[in-house]
Amino acid sequence: MSTTEQRVAVVTGGARGIGAATAVRLAAEGRAVAVIDLDEAACKDTVEKITAAGGKAIAVGADVSDEAQVEAAIARVVEELGAPTILVNNAGVLRDNLLFKMTAADWDTVLNVHLRGSFLMAKAVQKHMVEAGWGRIVNLSSSSALGNRGQANYSAAKAGLQGFTKTLAIELGKFGITANAVAPGFIATEMTKVTAERVKMGFEEFKAAAATQIPVQRVGEPEDIANAIAFFTGEAAGFVSGQVLYVAGGPLD
Ligand SMILES: NC(=O)c1ccc[n+]([C@@H]2O[C@H](COP(=O)([O-])OP(=O)(O)OC[C@H]3O[C@@H](n4cnc5c(N)ncnc54)[C@H](O)[C@@H]3O)[C@@H](O)[C@H]2O)c1
């Protein structure tokens, strides 16, 4: 590929939150961006933000846990933007509950979206990366991978993504492809807003309480995560692979 050619990025769960901020940031870095989410219409705001700033983006509706939908979505990306060589597996859901109350359906939903979804997307996109001899994969893990009350399903999925990331780094490195994971701490999004509602706290109060436990004394914003993803997907990051970066306003491990 010539250096003037635009690389194509796929960002799942790009309609809002961390995914939307990431799509906007990658577009600002000069990438053409496919914004994928469950409902194509919900991606409109993100796409408009990118195009208004002079960038290139399309909205694609797909459930990342559905193999046929993933394949169709990537075929559309290839057709409309070109072969994707950057993948950010960001789509996610919560189905929190204590183990004794957690249903098998809630276990399956969370594992399917985060783990199966990231697997299906990586599988669909890797062949374009291999052909290009260049690729960047970033998977969204979480501080919950270290264990979190009420999140047996989510913490298992997020820890699973770390192992998945390291294996992709080992298998795909020889094709010029890196794979890394970003593990956010508390980020102010719809996801954490729902958690506040579940524990019957106002969002502002919930964020303020969380901030007192974070060394930098504030909660994260979606742009804090987009910034780390921009680094891992950058041209200069080719020797950084198989890493898990906690972006949490303080140390975690
Ligand atoms: N917010 C946090 O504090 C936090 C912390 C650690 C990790 N994360 C992770 O970061 C990612 C983004 O989180 P967020 O806070 O922006 O969440 P969010 O709920 O605001 O956004 C998630 C997006 O994913 C989409 N989505 C859900 N299921 C999907 C599916 N099957 N197919 C396609 N799209 C789907 C949703 O429609 C939504 O637009 C998630 O993987 C989440 O687990 C978030």
The ligand as an SDF file (V2000), in Angstrom:
LIG
                    3D

 44 48  0  0  0  0  0  0  0  0999 V2000
  -17.3910    2.0140   30.7240 N   0  0  0  0  0  0  0  0  0  0  0  0
  -16.4920    1.3900   31.4540 C   0  0  0  0  0  0  0  0  0  0  0  0
  -16.2430    1.7620   32.6170 O   0  0  0  0  0  0  0  0  0  0  0  0
  -15.7320    0.2220   30.8870 C   0  0  0  0  0  0  0  0  0  0  0  0
  -14.7110   -0.3260   31.6800 C   0  0  0  0  0  0  0  0  0  0  0  0
  -13.9780   -1.4020   31.1880 C   0  0  0  0  0  0  0  0  0  0  0  0
  -14.2750   -1.9360   29.9420 C   0  0  0  0  0  0  0  0  0  0  0  0
  -15.2710   -1.3970   29.1940 N   0  0  0  0  0  0  0  0  0  0  0  0
  -15.5200   -2.0210   27.8920 C   0  0  0  0  0  0  0  0  0  0  0  0
  -15.4260   -1.0540   26.8660 O   0  0  0  0  0  0  0  0  0  0  0  0
  -16.3230   -1.3900   25.8040 C   0  0  0  0  0  0  0  0  0  0  0  0
  -17.2470   -0.2100   25.5290 C   0  0  0  0  0  0  0  0  0  0  0  0
  -17.9590    0.1060   26.7060 O   0  0  0  0  0  0  0  0  0  0  0  0
  -18.8790    1.4020   26.8810 P   0  0  0  0  0  0  0  0  0  0  0  0
  -18.7540    1.8020   28.2950 O   0  0  0  0  0  0  0  0  0  0  0  0
  -18.5880    2.3790   25.8050 O   0  0  0  0  0  0  0  0  0  0  0  0
  -20.3180    0.7230   26.6940 O   0  0  0  0  0  0  0  0  0  0  0  0
  -21.6800    1.2300   26.0570 P   0  0  0  0  0  0  0  0  0  0  0  0
  -22.7400    0.3620   26.6330 O   0  0  0  0  0  0  0  0  0  0  0  0
  -21.8240    2.7240   26.1900 O   0  0  0  0  0  0  0  0  0  0  0  0
  -21.4790    0.9080   24.5090 O   0  0  0  0  0  0  0  0  0  0  0  0
  -21.3820   -0.4130   24.0370 C   0  0  0  0  0  0  0  0  0  0  0  0
  -21.8520   -0.4450   22.5980 C   0  0  0  0  0  0  0  0  0  0  0  0
  -21.7540   -1.7970   22.1440 O   0  0  0  0  0  0  0  0  0  0  0  0
  -22.9030   -2.0870   21.3690 C   0  0  0  0  0  0  0  0  0  0  0  0
  -23.1800   -3.5300   21.3480 N   0  0  0  0  0  0  0  0  0  0  0  0
  -23.6090   -4.3110   22.3620 C   0  0  0  0  0  0  0  0  0  0  0  0
  -23.7980   -5.5710   21.9420 N   0  0  0  0  0  0  0  0  0  0  0  0
  -23.4630   -5.5990   20.6320 C   0  0  0  0  0  0  0  0  0  0  0  0
  -23.4480   -6.6190   19.6480 C   0  0  0  0  0  0  0  0  0  0  0  0
  -23.8170   -7.8710   19.9390 N   0  0  0  0  0  0  0  0  0  0  0  0
  -23.0440   -6.2960   18.3920 N   0  0  0  0  0  0  0  0  0  0  0  0
  -22.6720   -5.0270   18.0910 C   0  0  0  0  0  0  0  0  0  0  0  0
  -22.6690   -4.0140   18.9810 N   0  0  0  0  0  0  0  0  0  0  0  0
  -23.0590   -4.3020   20.2310 C   0  0  0  0  0  0  0  0  0  0  0  0
  -24.0250   -1.3200   22.0800 C   0  0  0  0  0  0  0  0  0  0  0  0
  -25.1560   -1.1690   21.2440 O   0  0  0  0  0  0  0  0  0  0  0  0
  -23.3190   -0.0140   22.4310 C   0  0  0  0  0  0  0  0  0  0  0  0
  -23.4530    0.9540   21.4200 O   0  0  0  0  0  0  0  0  0  0  0  0
  -17.0620   -2.6510   26.2490 C   0  0  0  0  0  0  0  0  0  0  0  0
  -16.4090   -3.7880   25.7220 O   0  0  0  0  0  0  0  0  0  0  0  0
  -16.9020   -2.5950   27.7520 C   0  0  0  0  0  0  0  0  0  0  0  0
  -17.0270   -3.8780   28.3130 O   0  0  0  0  0  0  0  0  0  0  0  0
  -15.9980   -0.3350   29.6400 C   0  0  0  0  0  0  0  0  0  0  0  0
  1  2  1  0
  2  3  2  0
  2  4  1  0
  4  5  1  0
  4 44  2  0
  5  6  2  0
  6  7  1  0
  7  8  2  0
  8  9  1  0
  8 44  1  0
  9 10  1  0
  9 42  1  0
 10 11  1  0
 11 12  1  0
 11 40  1  0
 12 13  1  0
 13 14  1  0
 14 15  2  0
 14 16  1  0
 14 17  1  0
 17 18  1  0
 18 19  2  0
 18 20  1  0
 18 21  1  0
 21 22  1  0
 22 23  1  0
 23 24  1  0
 23 38  1  0
 24 25  1  0
 25 26  1  0
 25 36  1  0
 26 27  1  0
 26 35  1  0
 27 28  2  0
 28 29  1  0
 29 30  1  0
 29 35  2  0
 30 31  1  0
 30 32  2  0
 32 33  1  0
 33 34  2  0
 34 35  1  0
 36 37  1  0
 36 38  1  0
 38 39  1  0
 40 41  1  0
 40 42  1  0
 42 43  1  0
M  CHG  2   8   1  16  -1
M  END
$$$$
